[in-house]
Amino acid sequence: MIFLVGFLLMADTTLATGNFDGRLSIKLPSLGALNLGYTNPALAKGLAGCILNPAALSEVKDKNFSIAVGLGSEVGMNFNPVLDMGEELGEVTIPCKFSFAQPVCMNAVTFGTNFNGWIFGIGFMEEFGVGIGSSGNVTLGYTLNDTLQDTLTHADIPDIPEEDTIPVTLNFRSPIELSLIGDGNLDYSENKFFLGIARESSGWFKAGVGITYMPIRGKLLLGSIANANVPCTLECNASQGKWTIDGIGTTHINEDMLSAGWEAKITGNEFNFLAGMILDIGPLKLGATLKGTPATTLKLEGGSSLTYINDIPNIDSFYADSVVVNTSDSTISGRIGVVLSEFPDTTETDNWGDKYELEGKIGITIGSALKLGPFTTSFAIGGNTLGEFCINGGFESRLFFPLRTAFELKNKIHQIDNETFWFPPYILLGIGSSLNIRNLSMDFGVRTNSFHTLASLAEAVKEEQLPGLFKMFSPMIGINLKFE
């Protein structure tokens, strides 16, 4: 009988290789580079920032359509960590590739229309998203030398006399390749759908209200396979008795010793109620928004499947190829191999689901801006009862041509059934400009975030060169169209 695990226990490990590939992509709006009103409620104007502050709709005169798109960039990192695998393997180098990506984003799409002095707005914004993909494998090489005992009879080789049972020794020799393969994927997104209303106003006070619907979607997939490839050469010799055997044969095992899969999905639907106001007092602008979020139910469901070998296979039969049985001198020669039974295995599956409460919260964002001639400076701060916070600022000059810079510092926290889950704080940076042609305005910008910037700097240090600007920053474009 042959059992693969038994093979491995009796083998000498001679080789170990592997590799790993991973990719992290993070979707962040980063819209301050296109217009400071997207991040500061005091500067929200028209469709630029109405999802943040619905009071911005007060300045829509006719019909407006706006779209903001962020293009992508990616930073790749290659490194070769050395792992100490013990005395048998020594040091093993595992080539690793990892990339940080700013993916293409449909950051915001909004439409507003003025109906008898009341402005209605609808919109969509990619609020937040994380994608992780990884795959890796390790290959272990073994040298097998094993011995098994069995018998040959007339049923195995018809030329053997029926009355004879021949004890034989099977000497297996084989290189064994054990491959361990694993992969994982995570996709998580929070997108906003907006509906708002405001009264047309060109005075010093503007107000508006709105609601947002944010579907929360996440999916995690994990999988792994352990496969053994064992091409065996065997020698068949009589272990005792009158018979002499000189037989060489083969057998081959290519078996998944273990395969596992795990899947989880998270779904939720969050609603937010918004109220916003803007005070325009000469060179000073003030803005504030109040957001209320009721408790949200998150549904978590998933399943797993595990298949593994639970016993050893048997030798079903011998096969003979060009075998000569000489009964006069009791000798057997030729090719003698074995046919193995199927590996017995067990499959275990599990499906599960649960619901969790995402606590409600109240959030306030306060913004200010100071306009002095062609220069504008802005600052805003926001937070809510769960401890989330956001600080942003910017500077805009229209002295020779529009030029703006913007930064944001954010964190995200979820309170689920009295447990706190948070995403590491991150920084967004952007630089942009604008172009106006009649009823068409176009905003251009470049953006980066702290994750992408750190990856760019780390790669530049590793390669002993300056970081590539086209890798560190990714371009953005915004289009606003006014029509009757």
N, C-alpha and C positions, 0 to 999 in steps of 0.2 A: 504494500500500500504506500501511496505517496501523499504527503501533506505539505503544502507549500511553506507554511510557517516552520515546519520541521526542517525543510531544506535550508531556510534562512538561518536557523539556529546553528546548523552544522556547517555553514559556509563562512568563508573569510571575506570580509569586505575589502575591496581593492580600489574602489573608485566612488567619488561622490561629486556631482555637479548640479547646478541649478540656476535659475534666474527669476527675476521678479519685475513685473511691470505694473505701474499704478498711475492713476490720473485723478486729480481733484479739480473740479470746476465749481465756481461760486458765482451765482447770479445776484448782482446788487444793482439797484437803479442808478446810482451815481449821476443824478440828473442836474446837480448844481452847476456843472460845467456848461450846460446848455442854457440854463436860466436860474438865477438865484431864487426865484419864486417857487421852484419845486421843493426847496428845503427850508425856506424862511416864510412863515405865514404872513409877515408884514409886507413882503414883496410879491406875494402871489397875485397874479394879474391875468385876467382872462382864463384861458385854458392851462396856462403855465402855473401849476400849483393848486388847481381847483380840487384835486383829490385830497391834498393836504388841508386846504382851507376853502370850503365852498363859497366863502364871501368873495373870492376872486371872480366868480361868475358875474358879479355886478357890473363888470366892465365890458361884457360881450354886447356889441351893438346889433349885429345881424346874425349871421351864422358863421361859426368858426369850426374848423377841423384841424386837429394837431396830432402829429405822430413823432415819437422819439425812438430811435433805434441805436443800439450800441453794437458795434462790431466786435469781433473776438481777437484775442491774442493768446499765445501759449508759451510758457517757459519750460524747457526740458532740462532735467538734471540726470546725469549719469554718475554712478558711484559703484565701487566694487568692495563691499565689506568683506573682511576675512573672518571666518568662523572657525573656532577650534573645536573639531569633532572628536577629540580624544586620540588615544595612541594609535588606533587602527587606521583612522583616516588622516589624522594630522590637521593641518590648516586647509580649509576649503574656501575658495573665492566664489561669491555669488554675485554675478553682474546684476545690477538693479537700474531700472529706468523709472523716473517719476516726473510727472509734469503737472504744473499748476496752470489752469486755464481760466481766462475770462471769456465765457461763451457768448455767442451772438444772442442779443436780447431784444425783444420787442418791449422796450422799457415802459412806454406809455402810449395809449391811443385814446383821444378824447374828442367829443363833439358837443358843441353848445349852440343853442338857438334862442333868440329873443322873441318872445310871444307877448305882444302888448305890454312890454315893460317887465315881464317876468322871464327870467332866463333859466332854462332847463339844461342840465349837463349830464352826460353819461361818459363813462370812461373805463379803461382797463389799465392796470399797471402790474408788471412783474415785480412783486415786492421782495421776494427772497427765494433763493434756490440753492441747493447743494447737490452735486453729483459726484460720486466716487466709484471708480472702476479699478479693479485690481485682479491680477492673475499671476500665478507663480507655479513653479514646479521644481522638484528635487528628484534627481535620478541617482539611485544607489546601485553600484555594480558589485556583484558577488561572484566568487568562484566556488562551485559546488563539487564536493567529492563525498558520495554517500553510497551505502551498501544496503541492499534489501534482500530478503530471503523469500523464495516462492518455490513452486513445483511445476514441472512440465509433464503432461500426460498425452495419451492418444487423442483426447478431445482438443488439445492445443495444436499438435502436429500429427496428422493422421498416420504418418509413417512410423511413429513410435508404437511399439507393441502395446496392446490394450492392457496387458498385465503389469506393465512397468509404470512406476511413478518416480520421476527423476527430481531430486532436490537440486535447486539451482541458486546461485548467487548472482544478483544483478548489481553491477558496479556502475553507478551514475556519475557522469562528469558533465558539467554544464556551466557556462557563464549565465548568471541571473541578472536581469535588469528589473529593478523595482522602481516604478515611477509614481511619485506622489504629486498629484495635480490639484490645485485649488483655485477658485475664483470667487469674487464677490462684487456686487453692484448695489449702490444705494442711490436712490433718487428721491429728493424731498423738495417740495415747492409750496410757496404761499403767494397766491396771486389775488389782486384786488379788482373787484367790479364796483363801479361807483355810480350813484345817482344823486344829483343835487339840484337845489333850486335857490335862486337869489333874486332880489328886486334890483332892477337897473338903477345905478347910482353913479354920479360923477362928482359927488360932494366929498366931504371930509370923513363921512362914516359909511361903511359898507358892512353888510351881514349876509349870511347864508347858512343853510342847513343841508345835510345830506346823509346818506347811509352808504355803507360799503359792505359787500359780501365777499368773504375771503375763504375759498375752499382750501383746506389743508390736505395735502396728499403726500404720502410717502410709501416707498416700496424698497424692501431689502431682500436680496437674493444671495444665497451662499451655496456653494457646491464644492465637493471634493471627490476624488477618485484615487484609489490605490490599485495600480495594475502591476502584475508580475508577468514578465515574459521569460520563459524558461525553455530554451531548446536543448534537450538532453541527448547525449550520446551514451549508450549503455553497452556493457560487455556482459554476456551471459555465459557463466561457467558452471559446470557440475560441482556441487559442494561435497558430494560423497557418493559412494556406490561405484558400479562398474562402468558407468557412462562417462565419456569425455566429450565436452561441448566447447566449441570455439565459435561463438556467435556474436556478431556486432549489430546493434540496431539503434533505433531512435525513438524518441517520443517528444512531444512538444506541448507545453502548457502556456496559454495566454489567457489569463483570468483576472477579472476585477475582484480583488480580495475584499474591497469595501467601496461602496459608493453612498454618498450622503448628500441630501439637498434640504435646504431650509429657506422658507419664504415667509415674509411678514408684510402686512399692509396696514397703513394707518390712514384713516379718513376722518375729517371733521369739517364743519361748516360754521365759520365765525361771522357774526354780524356786528357792525360798529355803527353807532349813531354819532353824527358830527354836527357841531355848531361852531361857526367861525365869525370873526369880526376883524375889520381893518380900520385904523384911524390914520388919516392922512393929514398931518398938521405941518404944512409948509415943508421944510427940509427934513422933518422927522416923520417917520412912519412906524406905527406900532401895530402888531397883529397878535391874535391869540386864537387858539382852537381848544375846544373841549370835546373829548371823545369818550363815549361810554360803551363798554363791551359786556354783554351778559355772559353768564357761564356757558361754556361750549362743551359738548360731549364729543370726545374722541373715541373712535371705534378701532380697536386693534384686533386683527385676525391673522391667522397664519397656519402653517402646516409644515411638517417635516417628513422625510422618508429616509430610511436607513436600511441598506442591504449589505449583509456581510456573510462570509463563509463560516459555517458553524461545525463542520466536520471534515473528515479527510475522504478523498475519493478512493475507490478500489481499482485494482487491476481487473478489468472486465475480461480481457482475453489477451493471448499472445498472437502475434501475426508472424508468419514465416514467408520469407522471400528468397527464392533460390537456395532453399535448405536441402541438404543432402543428409539422409539418415542411413547410416551403415550399420545394420544389425549384426553383421558378422564380427566386427571388432568394436561394437558399441560406441560409435562416434557420431557426432552431429556437428555440421558446419554450415555456415551461411548467415543470412541476415535474420535476426530474431528480435522483434520489438514488442512493445506492449501497447494496448489500447486501454485508456483510463475511463472510468465512469465520470458522470457530471459531478462538479463540486456541489455538495449540498449547501444551500444558503437559506437565510432567514431575512424576510423583509418586515420592517416595523414602520408603521405610519402613525401620524398623530396630527389632528386638526384641533385648533383651539381659537378662542376669541374672548374678548373682554371689552369693557367700556370704562373710560376714565373721564373725570370731570376736569376741564381746563377752567380755572377760576376766572370769574369776571374781573374787570378792572376799569378804572377811570384814569384818563390821561389828559394832561394839559401841556400845550406847547406855546411858548411865548417868544415872539420875535421882534426885533427892532432893526431899523435901518436909518442911516443918516445920509442925506443927499446934499453935497456941497458942489454946486456947479456940475461939471462932467464926472464927478467922482461919487461913488456910492460904497459905503461900508455896511456890512450886515452882521448880525449875531443873533442866534436863536438857541434856546435850550428847551428840552422837553423831557417829560418823564411820566410814569404812571405808578399806580399803587402796587405793582409787582416788583418795582425796582428797576425796570427798564429805563434807559436814559439815552438822550441824543443831544449832542452839542455840535453846532455847525456855524461856520462863518464864511465870509466872502468879501471880495473887493472887485469893483467894476469901474473901469475907466472908459469914457467916450471922448477923450481928448482929441485923438487923431483918428482912431477907429475903435470899435467896441472890443474890449478885452476884459475878461473876467477870470478870477481864480476862486476856487471853492474848496472847502474841506468839511468833512463830517466825521464825527466819532460816535459810534453806535455800539450798543449791545442788545442782545435778545434774551429774554428770560421767559420760561413757561412754568407756571405753578400747577402741577397735576397731582391731585389727591394728596396735598400737603408735601409733595416732593418737588424740589426745585431743579429744573433743567435749564442750562444756559449755554449759549453759544459764545465763544471767546470774543471780547470787544474787538472791533475792527475800525480802520480808518479808510476813508475814501478821499481821494484827491482828484481835482479836475481843473483844466484850463480850457477856455473857450472864447469864441467870437461870434458875431452875427452879421447878417446881410439882409437888408430890407429892399424889396422891389414891389412897389404899389401894395397890392393886397396879399403879397407873399412875403413871409419872413422865414429866414433859414438860420438855424443855429448850428455851429460846429464846435466840436470839443474833443479832448482826449481825456481819458480817465485811467486811474489805477486804484488798487486797494492794497492794504498792508500785506495781505497774504502773497499777492502777486509780486509786489515790490521786494519783499524779503527773499522770495525765490529767485528773482532776477539778480539781486545783489549777491546771493550765495553762489549762483552759477558763475557770475562775473569774477568773484574772488577765486573760485576753483579754477577757472580758465585763465586767471591772471590778466584780465582785460576789463575795459570799461563796460558797464551794462548797456545792452542795446536798447535804445529808446523805443523802437518799434515792438520790442518784446515786453518792455515794462509798461507801456501805455497802449491802450487800444482806442480807436477813433469812435466818435459818436456823431450823429446828425439828427437834427430836429427840424420839422417843417410845420409851419402854421399858415393856414390858408383861410382868408376871410372872403365871404361871398354872400350875395343877397338871395 
